[in-house]
Amino acid sequence: VQVDPETFAWFQAQGESAEQQMSIALKIYAEAHKAYAAPTAKPA
């Protein structure tokens, strides 16, 4: 995943592992948006 330098710097400035923080942020985002995802396949 490519992250722009400003965003990466912000995560680094938070004082913990930037990669771990970004992973957690993406997981929270994905979980929050699951309810809005359109179904990808119709049941058989």
N, CA, C and O atoms as CSV, one atom per row, in Angstrom:
chain,resi,resn,atom,element,x,y,z
A,1,VAL,N,N,0.852,-1.172,0.000
A,1,VAL,CA,C,0.000,0.000,0.000
A,1,VAL,C,C,0.894,1.230,0.000
A,1,VAL,O,O,1.818,1.342,0.806
A,2,GLN,N,N,0.613,2.133,-0.899
A,2,GLN,CA,C,1.377,3.373,-0.942
A,2,GLN,C,C,0.700,4.410,-0.050
A,2,GLN,O,O,-0.517,4.588,-0.090
A,3,VAL,N,N,1.503,5.079,0.742
A,3,VAL,CA,C,1.006,6.120,1.646
A,3,VAL,C,C,1.792,7.388,1.347
A,3,VAL,O,O,3.020,7.362,1.275
A,4,ASP,N,N,1.083,8.492,1.174
A,4,ASP,CA,C,1.791,9.732,0.874
A,4,ASP,C,C,2.642,10.151,2.076
A,4,ASP,O,O,2.314,9.818,3.215
A,5,PRO,N,N,3.728,10.876,1.825
A,5,PRO,CA,C,4.670,11.232,2.889
A,5,PRO,C,C,4.045,11.997,4.055
A,5,PRO,O,O,4.426,11.778,5.205
A,6,GLU,N,N,3.103,12.882,3.781
A,6,GLU,CA,C,2.480,13.658,4.860
A,6,GLU,C,C,1.666,12.764,5.788
A,6,GLU,O,O,1.710,12.928,7.008
A,7,THR,N,N,0.930,11.829,5.221
A,7,THR,CA,C,0.132,10.916,6.034
A,7,THR,C,C,1.033,10.008,6.852
A,7,THR,O,O,0.785,9.789,8.038
A,8,PHE,N,N,2.081,9.478,6.226
A,8,PHE,CA,C,3.006,8.607,6.942
A,8,PHE,C,C,3.684,9.369,8.078
A,8,PHE,O,O,3.848,8.828,9.171
A,9,ALA,N,N,4.076,10.611,7.833
A,9,ALA,CA,C,4.708,11.429,8.871
A,9,ALA,C,C,3.755,11.649,10.040
A,9,ALA,O,O,4.177,11.646,11.196
A,10,TRP,N,N,2.470,11.840,9.743
A,10,TRP,CA,C,1.493,12.026,10.819
A,10,TRP,C,C,1.428,10.780,11.690
A,10,TRP,O,O,1.450,10.880,12.917
A,11,PHE,N,N,1.349,9.610,11.069
A,11,PHE,CA,C,1.314,8.368,11.843
A,11,PHE,C,C,2.600,8.200,12.650
A,11,PHE,O,O,2.545,7.775,13.804
A,12,GLN,N,N,3.748,8.521,12.074
A,12,GLN,CA,C,5.015,8.407,12.799
A,12,GLN,C,C,5.043,9.346,14.002
A,12,GLN,O,O,5.599,8.996,15.043
A,13,ALA,N,N,4.460,10.513,13.875
A,13,ALA,CA,C,4.470,11.504,14.951
A,13,ALA,C,C,3.601,11.093,16.139
A,13,ALA,O,O,3.684,11.704,17.204
A,14,GLN,N,N,2.774,10.069,15.968
A,14,GLN,CA,C,1.891,9.638,17.053
A,14,GLN,C,C,2.626,8.854,18.133
A,14,GLN,O,O,2.064,8.595,19.197
A,15,GLY,N,N,3.880,8.470,17.873
A,15,GLY,CA,C,4.707,7.875,18.912
A,15,GLY,C,C,4.763,6.363,18.965
A,15,GLY,O,O,5.490,5.817,19.794
A,16,GLU,N,N,4.032,5.668,18.123
A,16,GLU,CA,C,4.076,4.212,18.093
A,16,GLU,C,C,4.404,3.775,16.668
A,16,GLU,O,O,4.652,4.610,15.799
A,17,SER,N,N,4.405,2.481,16.436
A,17,SER,CA,C,4.699,1.940,15.110
A,17,SER,C,C,3.703,2.483,14.083
A,17,SER,O,O,2.502,2.231,14.176
A,18,ALA,N,N,4.213,3.223,13.111
A,18,ALA,CA,C,3.346,3.798,12.090
A,18,ALA,C,C,2.620,2.706,11.314
A,18,ALA,O,O,1.430,2.833,11.028
A,19,GLU,N,N,3.331,1.633,10.973
A,19,GLU,CA,C,2.716,0.550,10.216
A,19,GLU,C,C,1.584,-0.108,11.003
A,19,GLU,O,O,0.530,-0.415,10.446
A,20,GLN,N,N,1.802,-0.319,12.287
A,20,GLN,CA,C,0.777,-0.941,13.121
A,20,GLN,C,C,-0.436,-0.017,13.246
A,20,GLN,O,O,-1.576,-0.476,13.175
A,21,GLN,N,N,-0.197,1.260,13.428
A,21,GLN,CA,C,-1.300,2.214,13.543
A,21,GLN,C,C,-2.113,2.282,12.256
A,21,GLN,O,O,-3.342,2.336,12.294
A,22,MET,N,N,-1.418,2.279,11.104
A,22,MET,CA,C,-2.134,2.321,9.827
A,22,MET,C,C,-2.956,1.056,9.626
A,22,MET,O,O,-4.078,1.121,9.122
A,23,SER,N,N,-2.419,-0.078,10.010
A,23,SER,CA,C,-3.148,-1.339,9.900
A,23,SER,C,C,-4.418,-1.300,10.740
A,23,SER,O,O,-5.483,-1.712,10.282
A,24,ILE,N,N,-4.304,-0.807,11.958
A,24,ILE,CA,C,-5.466,-0.703,12.845
A,24,ILE,C,C,-6.495,0.268,12.266
A,24,ILE,O,O,-7.694,-0.011,12.285
A,25,ALA,N,N,-6.029,1.403,11.755
A,25,ALA,CA,C,-6.937,2.394,11.177
A,25,ALA,C,C,-7.687,1.819,9.980
A,25,ALA,O,O,-8.889,2.043,9.833
A,26,LEU,N,N,-6.983,1.079,9.125
A,26,LEU,CA,C,-7.636,0.474,7.968
A,26,LEU,C,C,-8.642,-0.593,8.384
A,26,LEU,O,O,-9.705,-0.719,7.775
A,27,LYS,N,N,-8.312,-1.352,9.411
A,27,LYS,CA,C,-9.232,-2.385,9.893
A,27,LYS,C,C,-10.506,-1.741,10.439
A,27,LYS,O,O,-11.610,-2.196,10.140
A,28,ILE,N,N,-10.356,-0.693,11.234
A,28,ILE,CA,C,-11.519,0.018,11.783
A,28,ILE,C,C,-12.374,0.579,10.649
A,28,ILE,O,O,-13.600,0.471,10.683
A,29,TYR,N,N,-11.733,1.176,9.648
A,29,TYR,CA,C,-12.445,1.735,8.500
A,29,TYR,C,C,-13.226,0.645,7.765
A,29,TYR,O,O,-14.402,0.820,7.447
A,30,ALA,N,N,-12.562,-0.477,7.501
A,30,ALA,CA,C,-13.210,-1.572,6.777
A,30,ALA,C,C,-14.394,-2.125,7.558
A,30,ALA,O,O,-15.455,-2.372,6.984
A,31,GLU,N,N,-14.223,-2.320,8.852
A,31,GLU,CA,C,-15.313,-2.837,9.684
A,31,GLU,C,C,-16.495,-1.872,9.694
A,31,GLU,O,O,-17.648,-2.298,9.629
A,32,ALA,N,N,-16.212,-0.584,9.775
A,32,ALA,CA,C,-17.274,0.420,9.824
A,32,ALA,C,C,-18.054,0.493,8.515
A,32,ALA,O,O,-19.222,0.881,8.512
A,33,HIS,N,N,-17.421,0.125,7.410
A,33,HIS,CA,C,-18.066,0.249,6.109
A,33,HIS,C,C,-18.617,-1.064,5.563
A,33,HIS,O,O,-19.150,-1.089,4.454
A,34,LYS,N,N,-18.501,-2.136,6.304
A,34,LYS,CA,C,-19.044,-3.419,5.847
A,34,LYS,C,C,-20.545,-3.338,5.616
A,34,LYS,O,O,-21.059,-3.921,4.661
A,35,ALA,N,N,-21.242,-2.632,6.469
A,35,ALA,CA,C,-22.696,-2.540,6.362
A,35,ALA,C,C,-23.124,-1.827,5.083
A,35,ALA,O,O,-24.254,-2.001,4.625
A,36,TYR,N,N,-22.233,-1.029,4.505
A,36,TYR,CA,C,-22.573,-0.259,3.317
A,36,TYR,C,C,-22.101,-0.922,2.031
A,36,TYR,O,O,-22.390,-0.431,0.940
A,37,ALA,N,N,-21.382,-2.028,2.146
A,37,ALA,CA,C,-20.860,-2.705,0.960
A,37,ALA,C,C,-21.991,-3.414,0.226
A,37,ALA,O,O,-22.841,-4.057,0.842
A,38,ALA,N,N,-21.990,-3.290,-1.072
A,38,ALA,CA,C,-22.991,-3.975,-1.886
A,38,ALA,C,C,-22.624,-5.449,-1.995
A,38,ALA,O,O,-21.444,-5.791,-2.077
A,39,PRO,N,N,-23.615,-6.312,-1.997
A,39,PRO,CA,C,-23.323,-7.747,-2.170
A,39,PRO,C,C,-22.631,-7.977,-3.508
A,39,PRO,O,O,-22.975,-7.345,-4.507
A,40,THR,N,N,-21.653,-8.883,-3.528
A,40,THR,CA,C,-20.905,-9.138,-4.758
A,40,THR,C,C,-21.473,-10.306,-5.552
A,40,THR,O,O,-21.194,-10.424,-6.746
A,41,ALA,N,N,-22.250,-11.160,-4.930
A,41,ALA,CA,C,-22.816,-12.308,-5.641
A,41,ALA,C,C,-24.219,-12.599,-5.116
A,41,ALA,O,O,-24.510,-12.404,-3.936
A,42,LYS,N,N,-25.071,-13.063,-6.008
A,42,LYS,CA,C,-26.425,-13.432,-5.610
A,42,LYS,C,C,-26.424,-14.870,-5.109
A,42,LYS,O,O,-25.693,-15.705,-5.641
A,43,PRO,N,N,-27.230,-15.172,-4.095
A,43,PRO,CA,C,-27.325,-16.560,-3.621
A,43,PRO,C,C,-27.864,-17.473,-4.721
A,43,PRO,O,O,-28.690,-17.049,-5.529
A,44,ALA,N,N,-27.413,-18.694,-4.755
A,44,ALA,CA,C,-27.846,-19.650,-5.793
A,44,ALA,C,C,-29.215,-20.211,-5.520
A,44,ALA,O,O,-29.715,-21.024,-6.298
